[in-house]
């Protein structure tokens, strides 16, 4: 909100907050009309296309850096998982 409205005290917005157990539950709550939120575009693409969700500020995406953190343990499974996460994220995320 601050990026869109600025840091001016006149634009301070008291935002209610909800805690939901998963990204899918967060999207389901938005589709049900519980509120609004920011979601990764791949997660809500079908809802946007069907009109179940709408962009609050069309054409103004809010890009945020994502980080993959993994312990530096010598575990083949963890290294394999990291490779898969990096490969798939390069395909799906901008």
N, CA, C and O of each residue as an XYZ file, in Angstrom:
376
protein
N       0.818     -1.179      0.000
C       0.000      0.000      0.000
C       0.867      1.249      0.000
O       0.569      2.216     -0.700
N       1.933      1.231      0.778
C       2.798      2.417      0.826
C       3.451      2.701     -0.515
O       3.630      3.862     -0.882
N       3.817      1.639     -1.265
C       4.406      1.869     -2.589
C       3.422      2.558     -3.513
O       3.815      3.381     -4.341
N       2.151      2.231     -3.380
C       1.138      2.805     -4.262
C       0.704      4.181     -3.771
O       0.600      5.117     -4.564
N       0.451      4.313     -2.468
C      -0.073      5.553     -1.913
C       1.005      6.521     -1.445
O       0.731      7.699     -1.215
N       2.218      6.029     -1.306
C       3.287      6.875     -0.797
C       3.393      6.774      0.709
O       2.599      6.090      1.356
N       4.372      7.454      1.258
C       4.626      7.384      2.703
C       4.007      8.556      3.454
O       4.280      8.742      4.640
N       3.196      9.329      2.794
C       2.552     10.490      3.387
C       1.587     10.030      4.482
O       0.814      9.096      4.271
N       1.626     10.670      5.635
C       0.742     10.304      6.760
C      -0.737     10.442      6.390
O      -1.584      9.774      6.983
N      -1.054     11.292      5.426
C      -2.447     11.449      5.011
C      -2.973     10.167      4.383
O      -4.184      9.951      4.331
N      -2.069      9.315      3.906
C      -2.477      8.104      3.212
C      -2.278      6.838      4.046
O      -2.312      5.732      3.506
N      -2.074      6.988      5.337
C      -1.931      5.802      6.174
C      -3.237      5.016      6.155
O      -4.318      5.588      6.299
N      -3.129      3.710      5.977
C      -4.305      2.848      5.904
C      -4.173      1.780      6.978
O      -3.167      1.073      7.047
N      -5.194      1.671      7.811
C      -5.218      0.630      8.833
C      -5.770     -0.631      8.175
O      -6.961     -0.711      7.875
N      -4.912     -1.601      7.955
C      -5.299     -2.794      7.209
C      -5.578     -3.966      8.146
O      -4.725     -4.329      8.955
N      -6.766     -4.558      8.042
C      -7.034     -5.749      8.845
C      -6.173     -6.902      8.341
O      -5.746     -6.912      7.187
N      -5.929     -7.853      9.197
C      -5.085     -8.985      8.815
C      -5.749    -10.299      9.221
O      -6.425    -10.386     10.246
N      -5.540    -11.299      8.403
C      -6.031    -12.653      8.677
C      -4.861    -13.599      8.509
O      -3.969    -13.340      7.701
N      -4.846    -14.672      9.243
C      -3.827    -15.701      9.089
C      -4.503    -16.950      8.542
O      -5.459    -17.469      9.117
N      -3.979    -17.414      7.415
C      -4.527    -18.606      6.782
C      -3.406    -19.616      6.604
O      -2.248    -19.230      6.442
N      -3.734    -20.913      6.631
C      -2.706    -21.945      6.726
C      -1.894    -22.219      5.458
O      -0.881    -22.916      5.526
N      -2.307    -21.694      4.313
C      -1.575    -22.012      3.083
C      -1.863    -20.954      2.030
O      -2.847    -20.223      2.143
N      -1.023    -20.861      1.012
C      -1.312    -19.934     -0.083
C      -2.644    -20.242     -0.765
O      -3.362    -19.324     -1.161
N      -2.977    -21.517     -0.903
C      -4.239    -21.889     -1.530
C      -5.431    -21.421     -0.689
O      -6.441    -20.980     -1.237
N      -5.316    -21.515      0.637
C      -6.389    -21.042      1.511
C      -6.527    -19.526      1.416
O      -7.636    -18.995      1.487
N      -5.418    -18.839      1.257
C      -5.435    -17.386      1.104
C      -6.173    -17.000     -0.173
O      -6.985    -16.075     -0.166
N      -5.893    -17.705     -1.267
C      -6.572    -17.444     -2.537
C      -8.059    -17.783     -2.406
O      -8.907    -17.019     -2.867
N      -8.380    -18.911     -1.788
C      -9.787    -19.312     -1.616
C     -10.550    -18.266     -0.809
O     -11.711    -17.985     -1.105
N      -9.918    -17.693      0.193
C     -10.569    -16.650      0.987
C     -10.837    -15.414      0.139
O     -11.904    -14.811      0.247
N      -9.889    -15.032     -0.696
C     -10.097    -13.879     -1.580
C     -11.220    -14.153     -2.578
O     -12.051    -13.280     -2.828
N     -11.249    -15.352     -3.146
C     -12.306    -15.726     -4.095
C     -13.664    -15.693     -3.387
O     -14.669    -15.318     -3.991
N     -13.696    -16.085     -2.110
C     -14.939    -16.090     -1.345
C     -15.359    -14.689     -0.903
O     -16.446    -14.510     -0.354
N     -14.492    -13.688     -1.144
C     -14.844    -12.316     -0.810
C     -14.457    -11.885      0.590
O     -14.912    -10.844      1.063
N     -13.620    -12.671      1.263
C     -13.206    -12.322      2.622
C     -12.376    -11.044      2.636
O     -12.427    -10.278      3.598
N     -11.623    -10.816      1.585
C     -10.786     -9.624      1.540
C      -9.963     -9.603      0.273
O     -10.297    -10.268     -0.707
N      -8.905     -8.850      0.294
C      -8.007     -8.735     -0.852
C      -6.603     -9.046     -0.391
O      -6.321     -9.062      0.808
N      -5.736     -9.289     -1.330
C      -4.355     -9.572     -0.965
C      -3.480     -9.648     -2.198
O      -3.948     -9.522     -3.329
N      -2.218     -9.853     -1.956
C      -1.258    -10.010     -3.044
C      -0.943    -11.485     -3.187
O      -0.658    -12.173     -2.207
N      -0.999    -11.965     -4.429
C      -0.745    -13.372     -4.702
C       0.176    -13.506     -5.899
O       0.167    -12.651     -6.785
N       0.968    -14.559     -5.937
C       1.768    -14.817     -7.136
C       0.837    -15.028     -8.332
O      -0.128    -15.787     -8.247
N       1.126    -14.367     -9.426
C       0.269    -14.442    -10.607
C       0.012    -15.870    -11.076
O      -1.128    -16.174    -11.428
N       1.003    -16.769    -11.104
C       0.694    -18.141    -11.532
C      -0.362    -18.825    -10.647
O      -1.095    -19.694    -11.119
N      -0.437    -18.442     -9.389
C      -1.379    -19.065     -8.457
C      -2.815    -18.589     -8.698
O      -3.759    -19.319     -8.397
N      -2.991    -17.392     -9.229
C      -4.340    -16.847     -9.401
C      -4.719    -16.619    -10.863
O      -5.784    -16.070    -11.146
N      -3.878    -17.025    -11.771
C      -4.113    -16.780    -13.205
C      -5.503    -17.234    -13.643
O      -6.213    -16.482    -14.312
N      -5.899    -18.444    -13.279
C      -7.210    -18.954    -13.721
C      -8.349    -18.157    -13.091
O      -9.372    -17.940    -13.741
N      -8.200    -17.719    -11.854
C      -9.236    -16.913    -11.193
C      -9.359    -15.541    -11.853
O     -10.464    -15.017    -11.996
N      -8.238    -14.964    -12.250
C      -8.272    -13.681    -12.958
C      -8.960    -13.842    -14.310
O      -9.797    -13.022    -14.689
N      -8.607    -14.891    -15.027
C      -9.186    -15.130    -16.350
C     -10.693    -15.362    -16.266
O     -11.435    -14.944    -17.155
N     -11.146    -16.024    -15.209
C     -12.576    -16.319    -15.048
C     -13.353    -15.166    -14.415
O     -14.581    -15.209    -14.347
N     -12.641    -14.136    -13.953
C     -13.316    -13.002    -13.335
C     -13.649    -13.200    -11.872
O     -14.325    -12.360    -11.278
N     -13.191    -14.293    -11.274
C     -13.433    -14.523     -9.842
C     -12.582    -13.584     -8.983
O     -12.960    -13.242     -7.862
N     -11.441    -13.176     -9.516
C     -10.584    -12.184     -8.878
C     -10.290    -11.098     -9.898
O     -10.304    -11.345    -11.104
N     -10.024     -9.904     -9.410
C      -9.653     -8.799    -10.284
C      -8.415     -8.119     -9.717
O      -8.156     -8.162     -8.515
N      -7.665     -7.498    -10.600
C      -6.507     -6.718    -10.151
C      -7.013     -5.399     -9.580
O      -7.838     -4.726    -10.197
N      -6.517     -5.033     -8.403
C      -6.903     -3.745     -7.820
C      -6.284     -2.592     -8.595
O      -6.900     -1.539     -8.759
N      -5.073     -2.796     -9.064
C      -4.379     -1.794     -9.866
C      -3.926     -2.452    -11.162
O      -2.769     -2.857    -11.276
N      -4.813     -2.561    -12.129
C      -4.476     -3.255    -13.375
C      -3.217     -2.694    -14.028
O      -3.018     -1.483    -14.121
N      -2.383     -3.617    -14.471
C      -1.168     -3.219    -15.165
C      -0.068     -2.698    -14.274
O       0.932     -2.184    -14.775
N      -0.220     -2.815    -12.962
C       0.812     -2.355    -12.039
C       1.217     -3.490    -11.098
O       0.870     -3.473     -9.917
N       1.950     -4.474    -11.620
C       2.369     -5.581    -10.749
C       3.344     -5.086     -9.684
O       4.064     -4.109     -9.887
N       3.354     -5.761     -8.573
C       4.295     -5.456     -7.494
C       5.280     -6.611     -7.435
O       4.989     -7.663     -6.866
N       6.426     -6.407     -8.019
C       7.436     -7.456     -8.047
C       8.236     -7.438     -6.754
O       8.684     -6.386     -6.297
N       8.403     -8.598     -6.184
C       9.181     -8.728     -4.957
C      10.203     -9.846     -5.140
O       9.911    -10.852     -5.785
N      11.390     -9.678     -4.582
C      12.387    -10.743     -4.708
C      11.992    -11.963     -3.873
O      11.475    -11.836     -2.764
N      12.242    -13.114     -4.419
C      12.026    -14.367     -3.703
C      13.379    -15.003     -3.436
O      14.301    -14.880     -4.242
N      13.490    -15.666     -2.332
C      14.765    -16.283     -1.959
C      14.540    -17.744     -1.607
O      13.568    -18.079     -0.930
N      15.417    -18.600     -2.054
C      15.388    -20.014     -1.696
C      16.500    -20.218     -0.674
O      17.677    -20.005     -0.964
N      16.112    -20.626      0.507
C      17.094    -20.870      1.554
C      17.108    -22.357      1.869
O      16.067    -22.971      2.108
N      18.289    -22.912      1.865
C      18.440    -24.324      2.186
C      19.725    -24.499      2.980
O      20.726    -23.829      2.727
N      19.681    -25.392      3.924
C      20.859    -25.670      4.730
C      21.980    -26.227      3.854
O      21.724    -26.937      2.881
N      23.162    -25.915      4.189
C      24.322    -26.398      3.430
C      24.787    -27.750      3.976
O      25.970    -27.959      4.243
N      23.838    -28.646      4.132
C      24.159    -29.988      4.606
C      24.495    -30.871      3.403
O      23.906    -30.708      2.335
N      25.399    -31.768      3.562
C      25.765    -32.640      2.436
C      24.726    -33.742      2.216
O      25.008    -34.925      2.410
N      23.524    -33.336      1.812
C      22.444    -34.287      1.584
C      22.074    -34.264      0.111
O      21.687    -33.220     -0.415
N      22.186    -35.386     -0.549
C      21.876    -35.459     -1.976
C      20.428    -35.055     -2.254
O      20.154    -34.394     -3.255
N      19.492    -35.449     -1.370
C      18.088    -35.121     -1.585
C      17.867    -33.609     -1.549
O      17.103    -33.072     -2.351
N      18.526    -32.934     -0.633
C      18.376    -31.484     -0.521
C      18.973    -30.785     -1.740
O      18.408    -29.809     -2.234
N      20.087    -31.270     -2.215
C      20.700    -30.688     -3.408
C      19.822    -30.927     -4.634
O      19.704    -30.050     -5.490
N      19.210    -32.097     -4.725
C      18.303    -32.399     -5.826
C      17.069    -31.494     -5.764
O      16.643    -30.949     -6.782
N      16.506    -31.340     -4.579
C      15.348    -30.467     -4.405
C      15.691    -29.037     -4.816
O      14.913    -28.385     -5.512
N      16.842    -28.556     -4.391
C      17.262    -27.199     -4.740
C      17.379    -27.037     -6.255
O      16.939    -26.024     -6.799
N      17.958    -28.006     -6.935
C      18.064    -27.933     -8.400
C      16.682    -27.863     -9.043
O      16.464    -27.083     -9.970
N      15.742    -28.685     -8.546
C      14.392    -28.684     -9.107
C      13.682    -27.353     -8.852
O      13.027    -26.817     -9.747
N      13.809    -26.827     -7.653
C      13.182    -25.538     -7.330
C      13.735    -24.447     -8.242
O      12.972    -23.636     -8.767
N      15.036    -24.419     -8.432
C      15.651    -23.404     -9.280
C      15.199    -23.558    -10.737
O      14.927    -22.561    -11.406
N      15.118    -24.788    -11.227
C      14.725    -25.024    -12.618
C      13.272    -24.609    -12.851
O      12.967    -23.900    -13.810
N      12.388    -25.053    -11.973
C      10.969    -24.762    -12.161
C      10.693    -23.277    -11.936
O       9.892    -22.687    -12.662
N      11.333    -22.669    -10.956
C      11.085    -21.238    -10.716
C      11.554    -20.402    -11.913
O      10.939    -19.384    -12.228
N      12.618    -20.814    -12.573
C      13.075    -20.080    -13.764
C      12.036    -20.162    -14.877
O      11.940    -19.245    -15.694
N      11.262    -21.234    -14.925
C      10.228    -21.397    -15.944
C       8.945    -20.648    -15.610
O       8.271    -20.125    -16.497
N       8.612    -20.600    -14.308
C       7.301    -20.090    -13.888
C       7.293    -18.647    -13.388
O       6.282    -17.955    -13.504
N       8.398    -18.198    -12.841
C       8.424    -16.872    -12.229
C       9.154    -15.880    -13.107
O      10.055    -16.240    -13.864
N       8.759    -14.644    -12.997
C       9.413    -13.604    -13.779
C      10.396    -12.856    -12.918
O      11.056    -11.932    -13.394
